[in-house]
């Protein structure tokens, strides 16, 4: 059984694929199970996928930019006339020799060449949409898909007859942390509430700047585990040493990026999570059963992070602060207000658990196995 995954080359595309492959290996244990990934070059994604035994094939992929300046127009011309056609040819070559039984597309511009090549070769395709507002690539690919797995109720654009509501696959291993082990791991020594701040690859610096503005007051009241992004680590580290004294440094735990073992323990240790509003983050937070504050990225395509955040807020498990309103003082007072009302935090945590769909990866894996076993 050969499964070819394809996607756009970001963590939001790669991590759900890992969750699905892990579940497939649990339910289908024959030796003929093989996984491949086809997408644009992405070193971070390649490392994660290779560690899971997924063979990675890189292709050229073009992206249509929505800006009207001359540079964007020229880049669009190159992508449409050269990169996308070349990517389709590369994909056709790989698919012809791999001969996959099924293509599973996570969407994004990087999935288009592989999906088109698969269509030409009559390979059946399933599609997964993480966000409530599908990107242009998934809107285009929805016509090719036999079924479309969606994460949110009321997902836009797709025909109802094709949609299957499953949630966004999460790595169930992330839910197996221990609060006691986490306290040792992060050297948490106080009885202060623990705040986990997850800055992503996009827009992390703007969150970091607001956190640094109030860092002395934050660490007086809370212990902070802060993922600030690889590119920002050195600058945030240097500035944090300037603004907080030695006595409070032990309450601030700064990381460029939390790998899976670290993130598992961070989820177990924290009392609340502050994050962007990508679908992957939302469904991990919900599965961990943690209250949260979401700060959606305003530049996200189709405004999907804002829509994701407000859809999740309907469950009463999170508070949304749009970036225009995300001032350091307002944020600090919001945190203090929440922790003065423990019953409210408990209600948010319970609502998060009720919203969560931790079995999404297993449902998709079962669906694929049953389809190919017919």
C-alpha positions, 0 to 999 in steps of 0.5 A, spaced: 500 500 500 503 506 497 500 513 500 503 519 497 502 525 501 502 532 498 502 539 501 505 546 501 511 546 505 509 549 512 509 546 519 501 546 518 501 542 512 506 537 515 504 535 522 497 533 520 501 528 515 505 525 521 499 524 525 495 520 520 501 516 518 502 514 525 495 512 526 496 508 519 501 504 522 498 502 528 491 500 524 495 497 518 501 493 520 503 489 514 510 490 511 507 493 504 505 500 507 509 505 504 509 513 505 511 518 500 511 526 500 511 530 494 512 538 495 516 544 495 523 544 498 522 545 506 528 543 510 524 543 516 519 539 513 523 534 510 527 533 517 520 531 520 518 527 515 524 523 514 524 522 521 517 518 520 520 514 515 516 518 509 520 518 503 520 526 501 521 528 493 521 535 492 518 539 486 518 546 483 511 549 485 509 556 484 505 561 488 500 566 485 501 573 489 495 578 490 499 584 490 499 589 484 506 591 484 511 590 478 515 585 482 509 581 484 507 581 477 514 578 474 514 573 479 507 571 478 509 570 470 515 566 472 511 561 477 505 560 472 509 560 466 515 556 468 515 553 475 508 550 475 509 547 469 515 544 471 513 542 477 507 538 474 512 534 469 516 533 475 510 530 479 508 526 473 515 523 473 515 521 480 508 518 480 509 514 474 514 510 477 512 510 485 505 508 482 501 510 489 494 507 490 492 514 493 494 521 494 492 525 500 493 532 499 494 537 505 493 543 500 497 549 499 500 552 493 505 546 493 500 541 492 497 543 486 503 540 481 502 533 484 494 533 484 494 535 477 499 529 475 495 525 479 489 527 476 492 525 469 494 518 471 487 517 474 490 516 482 484 517 487 485 523 491 483 525 498 483 532 501 484 535 508 482 542 509 485 545 516 482 552 516 474 554 516 476 559 510 480 554 504 485 557 501 485 558 493 489 552 492 484 547 496 478 551 492 481 549 486 483 542 488 476 540 491 474 539 484 479 533 484 477 530 491 473 524 492 472 526 499 474 533 503 476 532 510 474 538 514 476 541 521 471 546 522 463 546 522 461 551 517 467 550 513 466 555 507 466 554 499 466 546 499 460 542 497 456 539 503 456 532 499 463 531 499 465 534 506 466 529 512 467 533 519 473 530 523 477 536 526 485 537 524 489 531 526 494 532 532 499 527 534 496 524 540 503 523 543 503 531 545 497 529 550 502 524 554 506 529 558 506 529 565 505 535 570 510 533 575 516 531 569 514 537 566 516 541 572 522 538 573 524 539 565 523 546 565 525 547 572 519 550 574 520 552 582 515 557 584 507 556 585 505 561 580 501 560 574 504 557 568 503 561 561 505 558 555 507 563 549 507 560 542 510 565 537 510 561 530 514 562 524 510 568 522 508 574 526 512 572 532 516 578 533 510 582 534 508 578 539 515 578 542 515 585 542 509 586 546 511 580 551 518 584 552 514 590 554 511 587 560 516 582 561 518 584 569 510 584 571 509 578 567 514 574 571 512 577 577 506 574 577 507 568 572 512 563 570 513 564 562 515 558 557 516 562 551 517 559 544 519 566 540 521 563 533 528 561 531 530 567 528 528 571 534 531 567 539 538 571 540 535 578 540 529 576 545 534 573 549 539 579 550 533 584 551 530 579 556 536 579 560 536 587 560 529 588 562 528 583 568 533 582 574 537 575 576 531 574 581 526 573 576 530 570 571 528 563 573 521 564 572 522 566 564 524 560 560 525 562 553 526 557 547 527 558 539 522 552 538 519 547 542 520 540 539 515 534 540 518 532 547 519 539 549 512 541 547 508 535 550 511 537 557 509 544 556 502 543 554 502 538 561 505 544 565 501 550 563 495 553 565 493 557 559 496 558 552 497 564 548 498 563 541 496 565 534 490 562 531 493 557 526 488 550 525 494 546 528 495 550 534 487 551 536 486 543 535 492 541 539 490 546 545 483 544 545 486 536 545 490 538 551 484 541 554 487 548 556 484 555 556 487 560 551 488 567 548 488 567 541 492 573 537 490 571 530 495 573 524 492 579 520 496 577 514 493 570 513 490 568 507 483 569 506 483 572 513 483 564 515 486 565 522 481 571 524 475 566 522 478 560 525 479 564 532 472 566 532 469 559 530 473 556 536 471 562 541 464 560 540 465 554 544 467 559 550 474 555 550 478 561 548 479 569 548 480 572 542 485 579 541 485 581 534 492 584 533 490 591 533 487 591 540 493 587 542 497 592 547 501 590 552 498 593 558 491 590 556 494 583 555 497 583 562 490 586 565 486 580 561 491 575 564 490 577 571 483 578 571 482 571 568 487 568 574 482 572 579 477 567 576 479 560 577 472 558 575 472 561 569 479 558 567 476 551 569 470 552 564 474 554 558 478 548 559 472 543 559 469 547 553 476 546 550 476 538 551 469 538 548 471 542 542 477 537 541 477 532 536 483 528 538 481 522 534 481 525 527 488 522 525 485 515 526 478 517 523 482 519 517 487 513 517 481 508 518 478 511 512 484 510 507 485 503 509 478 501 508 477 505 501 484 501 499 481 495 502 475 494 498 
